[in-house]
Amino acid sequence: MLIKYLSLSIVATVALCSFQSIDPALAGGGNTVNQTDVFDGMGSGGKPTTRTRNSKSAIENPTGANVHNDIQIGVNDSCKKSKNTNNTSHSGSVGASVSANVDVCNPIYNLPATRKR
């Protein structure tokens, strides 16, 4: 019987402590910053692009969870010659900063045999 009460008290203590640690994160007042940039460079004649993006924010909030999601996507047809740079600074938050560059080789622009047609 004593083991049963000890087990219940340990489970109750663990549950109570876990709710107390989660509670501030679930409290109201949190902020979410979503910033997305998409660039379509398809059909540019195979000309490479270099894109530099500066994304900044500052969150000042003493309660709640502060999250940022910063995404930069570039689609080009310059056969791996285009570049994306995503400079981010989001103070006071946690999250993801992602930069993706899809740069395909379009045969119309990149093969010598088809350029003269």
Backbone as a printed PyTorch tensor [residue, N CA C, xyz], in Angstrom:
tensor([[[  0.8150,  -1.1900,   0.0000],
         [  0.0000,   0.0000,   0.0000],
         [  0.8640,   1.2620,   0.0000]],

        [[  1.9340,   1.2200,   0.7630],
         [  2.8330,   2.3700,   0.8400],
         [  3.4710,   2.6410,  -0.5330]],

        [[  3.8330,   1.5770,  -1.2440],
         [  4.4340,   1.7320,  -2.5760],
         [  3.4270,   2.3750,  -3.5320]],

        [[  2.1700,   2.0060,  -3.4030],
         [  1.1290,   2.5840,  -4.2700],
         [  1.0100,   4.0830,  -4.0390]],

        [[  1.0090,   4.5190,  -2.7700],
         [  0.9120,   5.9560,  -2.4690],
         [  2.1550,   6.7150,  -2.9070]],

        [[  3.3280,   6.1070,  -2.7340],
         [  4.5640,   6.7540,  -3.1840],
         [  4.5630,   6.9070,  -4.7030]],

        [[  4.1210,   5.8770,  -5.4040],
         [  4.0580,   5.9520,  -6.8660],
         [  3.1100,   7.0430,  -7.3160]],

        [[  1.9520,   7.1290,  -6.6960],
         [  0.9820,   8.1670,  -7.0510],
         [  1.5210,   9.5550,  -6.7630]],

        [[  2.2170,   9.7180,  -5.6460],
         [  2.7550,  11.0460,  -5.3210],
         [  3.8690,  11.4390,  -6.2770]],

        [[  4.6870,  10.4750,  -6.7080],
         [  5.7490,  10.7790,  -7.6760],
         [  5.1420,  11.1650,  -9.0220]],

        [[  4.1400,  10.4140,  -9.4580],
         [  3.4750,  10.7350, -10.7200],
         [  2.8210,  12.1040, -10.6470]],

        [[  2.1680,  12.4100,  -9.5430],
         [  1.5200,  13.7130,  -9.3810],
         [  2.5540,  14.8360,  -9.3810]],

        [[  3.6790,  14.6330,  -8.7240],
         [  4.7320,  15.6560,  -8.6780],
         [  5.3110,  15.8960, -10.0720]],

        [[  5.5900,  14.8240, -10.8070],
         [  6.1340,  14.9630, -12.1580],
         [  5.1340,  15.6780, -13.0610]],

        [[  3.8670,  15.3030, -12.9700],
         [  2.8380,  15.9420, -13.7950],
         [  2.7100,  17.4210, -13.4560]],

        [[  2.7160,  17.7480, -12.1750],
         [  2.5890,  19.1420, -11.7460],
         [  3.7780,  19.9610, -12.2190]],

        [[  4.9840,  19.4270, -12.0750],
         [  6.1820,  20.1610, -12.5070],
         [  6.2020,  20.3460, -14.0230]],

        [[  5.7600,  19.3300, -14.7700],
         [  5.7690,  19.4770, -16.2210],
         [  4.7600,  20.5220, -16.6690]],

        [[  3.6040,  20.6000, -16.0160],
         [  2.6350,  21.6390, -16.3700],
         [  3.1430,  23.0160, -15.9980]],

        [[  3.8690,  23.1260, -14.9140],
         [  4.4150,  24.4220, -14.5310],
         [  5.4810,  24.8860, -15.5010]],

        [[  6.2740,  23.9520, -16.0550],
         [  7.3080,  24.3730, -16.9970],
         [  6.7160,  24.7010, -18.3700]],

        [[  5.6090,  24.0870, -18.7440],
         [  4.9710,  24.3650, -20.0200],
         [  4.1120,  25.6140, -19.9420]],

        [[  3.5540,  25.8930, -18.7880],
         [  2.5910,  26.9750, -18.6320],
         [  3.0820,  28.3310, -19.1480]],

        [[  4.3000,  28.7990, -18.8420],
         [  4.7190,  30.1040, -19.3820],
         [  4.7780,  30.1400, -20.9050]],

        [[  5.1420,  29.0250, -21.5030],
         [  5.2050,  28.9940, -22.9670],
         [  3.8180,  29.0660, -23.5850]],

        [[  2.8130,  28.5640, -22.8730],
         [  1.4640,  28.5780, -23.4010],
         [  0.6890,  29.8250, -23.0010]],

        [[  1.2900,  30.6440, -22.1600],
         [  0.6080,  31.8610, -21.7120],
         [  0.4140,  32.8080, -22.8900]],

        [[ -0.5810,  33.6420, -22.8130],
         [ -0.8650,  34.5870, -23.8830],
         [  0.2540,  35.5850, -24.0570]],

        [[  0.2770,  36.2480, -25.1870],
         [  1.2660,  37.2920, -25.4050],
         [  2.4180,  36.8740, -26.2800]],

        [[  2.4600,  35.6460, -26.7320],
         [  3.5430,  35.2160, -27.6020],
         [  3.3850,  35.8150, -28.9980]],

        [[  4.4840,  35.8640, -29.7330],
         [  4.4850,  36.4190, -31.0830],
         [  5.0190,  35.4040, -32.0720]],

        [[  4.4930,  35.4390, -33.2770],
         [  5.0250,  34.6360, -34.3710],
         [  5.2730,  35.5610, -35.5540]],

        [[  6.4960,  35.5330, -36.0710],
         [  6.8680,  36.3400, -37.2270],
         [  7.1030,  35.3810, -38.3850]],

        [[  6.3110,  35.5020, -39.4410],
         [  6.4710,  34.7000, -40.6470],
         [  6.8730,  35.6230, -41.7910]],

        [[  8.0400,  35.3570, -42.3750],
         [  8.5050,  36.1490, -43.5040],
         [  8.9280,  35.2000, -44.6070]],

        [[  8.2770,  35.3190, -45.7720],
         [  8.5580,  34.4270, -46.8880],
         [  8.8340,  35.2510, -48.1370]],

        [[  9.8600,  34.8660, -48.8650],
         [ 10.2350,  35.5360, -50.0960],
         [ 10.4430,  34.4680, -51.1690]],

        [[  9.7010,  34.5600, -52.2790],
         [  9.8200,  33.5980, -53.3710],
         [ 10.1720,  34.3650, -54.6470]],

        [[ 11.1990,  33.9040, -55.3440],
         [ 11.6400,  34.5450, -56.5730],
         [ 11.5590,  33.5440, -57.7150]],

        [[ 10.8930,  33.9170, -58.8060],
         [ 10.7710,  33.0750, -59.9900],
         [ 11.6620,  33.6410, -61.0820]],

        [[ 12.8030,  33.0010, -61.3070],
         [ 13.7310,  33.4390, -62.3400],
         [ 13.7030,  32.5600, -63.5760]],

        [[ 12.6880,  31.7140, -63.6900],
         [ 12.5720,  30.8510, -64.8730],
         [ 12.2380,  31.7180, -66.0900]],

        [[ 12.8210,  31.3710, -67.2160],
         [ 12.5630,  32.1220, -68.4370],
         [ 13.3730,  33.3980, -68.5420]],

        [[ 14.4610,  33.4950, -67.7660],
         [ 15.2800,  34.7030, -67.8030],
         [ 16.3560,  34.6390, -68.8730]],

        [[ 16.2800,  33.6390, -69.7380],
         [ 17.2920,  33.5110, -70.7820],
         [ 18.5690,  32.8750, -70.2780]],

        [[ 18.5130,  32.1980, -69.1560],
         [ 19.6940,  31.5520, -68.6020],
         [ 20.6300,  32.4990, -67.8860]],

        [[ 20.1950,  33.7420, -67.6780],
         [ 21.0460,  34.7120, -66.9930],
         [ 21.0090,  34.4490, -65.4870]],

        [[ 22.1720,  34.3510, -64.8580],
         [ 22.2020,  34.0980, -63.4180],
         [ 21.7520,  35.3210, -62.6180]],

        [[ 21.1760,  35.0480, -61.4810],
         [ 20.7780,  36.1160, -60.5630],
         [ 21.4840,  35.9060, -59.2310]],

        [[ 21.8330,  37.0010, -58.6150],
         [ 22.3900,  36.9670, -57.2680],
         [ 21.4780,  37.7980, -56.3930]],

        [[ 20.8680,  37.1510, -55.4160],
         [ 19.8980,  37.8350, -54.5590],
         [ 20.3780,  37.8020, -53.1200]],

        [[ 20.4420,  38.9610, -52.5120],
         [ 20.7750,  39.0650, -51.0940],
         [ 19.5830,  39.6960, -50.3910]],

        [[ 19.1040,  39.0300, -49.3880],
         [ 17.9270,  39.4970, -48.6590],
         [ 18.3010,  39.6800, -47.1960]],

        [[ 17.9930,  40.8360, -46.6550],
         [ 18.2220,  41.1160, -45.2420],
         [ 16.8820,  41.1650, -44.5270]],

        [[ 16.7010,  40.2920, -43.5760],
         [ 15.4420,  40.1910, -42.8480],
         [ 15.7200,  40.3480, -41.3640]],

        [[ 15.1260,  41.3770, -40.7620],
         [ 15.3830,  41.6570, -39.3550],
         [ 14.0870,  41.9070, -38.6110]],

        [[ 14.0680,  41.5220, -37.3660],
         [ 12.9480,  41.8420, -36.4890],
         [ 13.4460,  41.8010, -35.0560]],

        [[ 12.7230,  42.4560, -34.1930],
         [ 13.0330,  42.4370, -32.7630],
         [ 11.7330,  42.2500, -32.0040]],

        [[ 11.6920,  41.2190, -31.1760],
         [ 10.5050,  40.9390, -30.3820],
         [ 10.8410,  41.1910, -28.9260]],

        [[ 10.1000,  42.0690, -28.3320],
         [ 10.2840,  42.3620, -26.9060],
         [  8.9800,  42.0440, -26.2010]],

        [[  8.9360,  40.8950, -25.5990],
         [  7.7340,  40.4460, -24.9220],
         [  8.1500,  39.5360, -23.7680]],

        [[  7.8810,  39.9160, -22.5530],
         [  8.3640,  39.1300, -21.4270],
         [  7.6360,  37.8010, -21.2180]],

        [[  6.4570,  37.6200, -21.8050],
         [  5.7340,  36.3660, -21.5950],
         [  5.4120,  35.7200, -22.9300]],

        [[  5.1760,  34.4310, -22.8930],
         [  4.7820,  33.7130, -24.0910],
         [  5.9600,  33.3040, -24.9410]],

        [[  5.6800,  32.4440, -25.8890],
         [  6.7160,  31.9590, -26.7970],
         [  6.8140,  32.8850, -28.0110]],

        [[  8.0240,  33.2790, -28.3660],
         [  8.2780,  34.1260, -29.5270],
         [  8.9870,  33.2960, -30.5910]],

        [[  8.3680,  33.1770, -31.7640],
         [  8.8690,  32.2990, -32.8100],
         [  8.9770,  33.0730, -34.1150]],

        [[ 10.0420,  32.8120, -34.8810],
         [ 10.1540,  33.3920, -36.2200],
         [ 10.3750,  32.2780, -37.2390]],

        [[  9.8000,  32.4470, -38.4100],
         [  9.9950,  31.5630, -39.5500],
         [ 10.3650,  32.4490, -40.7330]],

        [[ 11.5690,  32.3120, -41.2180],
         [ 12.0690,  33.1650, -42.2900],
         [ 12.5190,  32.2730, -43.4440]],

        [[ 11.8020,  32.3440, -44.5640],
         [ 12.0450,  31.4280, -45.6750],
         [ 12.2990,  32.2220, -46.9540]],

        [[ 13.3570,  31.8740, -47.6650],
         [ 13.6840,  32.4680, -48.9580],
         [ 13.8180,  31.3290, -49.9650]],

        [[ 13.0900,  31.4390, -51.0910],
         [ 13.1260,  30.4050, -52.1250],
         [ 13.3890,  31.0800, -53.4670]],

        [[ 14.3430,  30.5610, -54.2040],
         [ 14.6380,  31.0580, -55.5430],
         [ 14.5880,  29.9220, -56.5410]],

        [[ 13.9300,  30.1430, -57.6660],
         [ 13.8530,  29.1530, -58.7390],
         [ 14.4240,  29.8060, -59.9970]],

        [[ 15.4810,  29.2220, -60.5430],
         [ 16.1770,  29.8020, -61.6960],
         [ 16.4840,  28.7320, -62.7250]],

        [[ 16.8940,  29.1720, -63.9160],
         [ 17.2780,  28.2350, -64.9700],
         [ 18.6450,  28.5870, -65.5390]],

        [[ 19.5930,  28.8970, -64.6800],
         [ 20.9200,  29.3180, -65.1340],
         [ 21.9950,  28.2640, -64.8830]],

        [[ 21.6130,  27.0320, -64.6680],
         [ 22.5420,  25.8970, -64.5310],
         [ 23.5470,  26.1020, -63.3970]],

        [[ 23.0300,  26.2750, -62.2020],
         [ 23.8090,  26.3930, -60.9560],
         [ 24.6540,  27.6610, -60.8740]],

        [[ 24.2820,  28.7140, -61.5670],
         [ 25.0450,  29.9610, -61.5120],
         [ 24.3840,  31.0080, -60.6200]],

        [[ 23.1300,  30.8240, -60.2800],
         [ 22.4110,  31.7930, -59.4470],
         [ 22.6740,  31.5180, -57.9630]],

        [[ 22.5670,  32.5750, -57.1660],
         [ 22.8450,  32.4540, -55.7340],
         [ 21.8020,  33.2010, -54.9190]],

        [[ 21.4650,  32.6420, -53.7880],
         [ 20.5920,  33.2840, -52.8010],
         [ 21.3610,  33.4450, -51.5020]],

        [[ 21.1840,  34.5670, -50.8550],
         [ 21.7380,  34.7840, -49.5250],
         [ 20.6240,  35.3500, -48.6600]],

        [[ 20.3800,  34.7170, -47.5390],
         [ 19.3130,  35.1250, -46.6290],
         [ 19.9370,  35.5210, -45.3010]],

        [[ 20.1850,  36.8090, -45.1140],
         [ 20.7490,  37.3110, -43.8600],
         [ 19.6040,  37.6160, -42.9020]],

        [[ 19.5730,  36.9320, -41.7780],
         [ 18.4720,  37.1170, -40.8400],
         [ 18.9820,  37.4860, -39.4560]],

        [[ 18.2030,  38.2790, -38.7780],
         [ 18.4800,  38.6410, -37.3940],
         [ 17.1370,  38.8660, -36.7050]],

        [[ 16.7640,  37.9400, -35.8600],
         [ 15.4840,  38.0210, -35.1590],
         [ 15.7570,  37.9050, -33.6600]],

        [[ 15.9990,  39.0220, -33.0260],
         [ 16.3210,  38.9830, -31.6080],
         [ 15.0500,  38.7840, -30.7820]],

        [[ 15.1880,  38.0040, -29.7320],
         [ 14.0670,  37.7570, -28.8360],
         [ 13.1700,  36.6200, -29.2580]],

        [[ 13.6030,  35.8090, -30.2380],
         [ 12.7610,  34.7000, -30.6750],
         [ 13.6240,  33.5100, -31.0920]],

        [[ 12.9590,  32.3730, -31.2130],
         [ 13.6010,  31.1780, -31.7300],
         [ 12.8380,  30.7480, -32.9720]],

        [[ 13.4980,  30.0370, -33.8680],
         [ 12.7960,  29.5950, -35.0650],
         [ 13.7490,  29.1510, -36.1430]],

        [[ 13.2750,  29.2370, -37.3770],
         [ 14.0400,  28.7350, -38.5090],
         [ 14.2920,  29.8350, -39.5270]],

        [[ 15.4930,  29.8280, -40.0710],
         [ 15.8400,  30.6830, -41.1980],
         [ 16.3370,  29.7640, -42.3010]],

        [[ 15.6070,  29.7310, -43.4160],
         [ 15.8970,  28.7890, -44.4830],
         [ 16.0690,  29.5340, -45.7970]],

        [[ 17.0610,  29.1290, -46.5640],
         [ 17.2600,  29.6760, -47.9000],
         [ 17.4290,  28.4960, -48.8520]],

        [[ 16.5530,  28.4130, -49.8470],
         [ 16.6170,  27.3350, -50.8340],
         [ 16.7330,  27.9310, -52.2300]],

        [[ 17.6190,  27.3590, -53.0210],
         [ 17.8220,  27.8290, -54.3790],
         [ 17.7440,  26.6350, -55.3240]],

        [[ 16.7520,  26.6280, -56.1780],
         [ 16.6000,  25.5850, -57.1830],
         [ 17.0560,  26.1930, -58.5060]],

        [[ 18.1670,  25.7020, -59.0150],
         [ 18.7610,  26.2700, -60.2230],
         [ 19.0070,  25.1380, -61.2170]],

        [[ 18.1240,  25.0000, -62.1810],
         [ 18.1820,  23.8970, -63.1390],
         [ 18.9200,  24.3080, -64.4040]],

        [[ 19.3400,  23.3200, -65.1560],
         [ 19.9830,  23.5650, -66.4440],
         [ 18.9290,  23.4410, -67.5380]],

        [[ 18.5120,  24.5510, -68.0680],
         [ 17.5330,  24.5630, -69.1420],
         [ 18.2800,  24.4030, -70.4540]],

        [[ 18.0380,  23.3190, -71.2030],
         [ 18.8060,  23.0890, -72.4310],
         [ 18.6490,  24.1850, -73.4790]],

        [[ 17.5630,  24.8920, -73.4590],
         [ 17.3610,  25.9660, -74.4350],
         [ 18.4220,  27.0550, -74.2520]],

        [[ 18.8090,  27.3170, -73.0100],
         [ 19.7540,  28.3940, -72.7240],
         [ 21.1730,  27.9080, -72.5020]],

        [[ 21.3530,  26.6290, -72.1880],
         [ 22.6510,  26.1940, -71.6890],
         [ 23.4060,  25.2110, -72.5740]],

        [[ 22.8130,  24.6610, -73.5950],
         [ 23.5270,  23.7520, -74.4800],
         [ 23.9390,  24.4920, -75.7590]],

        [[ 25.2120,  24.4330, -76.1240],
         [ 25.6730,  25.1490, -77.3070],
         [ 24.9410,  24.7640, -78.5860]],

        [[ 24.5160,  23.5000, -78.6970],
         [ 23.8460,  23.0410, -79.9340],
         [ 22.4750,  23.7000, -80.1060]],

        [[ 21.8240,  24.0600, -79.0360],
         [ 20.4870,  24.6160, -79.1540],
         [ 20.4660,  26.1370, -79.0930]],

        [[ 21.5600,  26.7570, -78.7480],
         [ 21.5880,  28.2300, -78.6120],
         [ 21.4190,  28.9270, -79.9530]],

        [[ 21.9020,  28.3190, -81.0020],
         [ 21.8930,  28.9860, -82.3060],
         [ 20.5760,  28.7860, -83.0630]],

        [[ 19.6910,  28.0310, -82.5460],
         [ 18.4230,  27.7740, -83.2450],
         [ 17.4600,  28.8960, -83.0680]]])
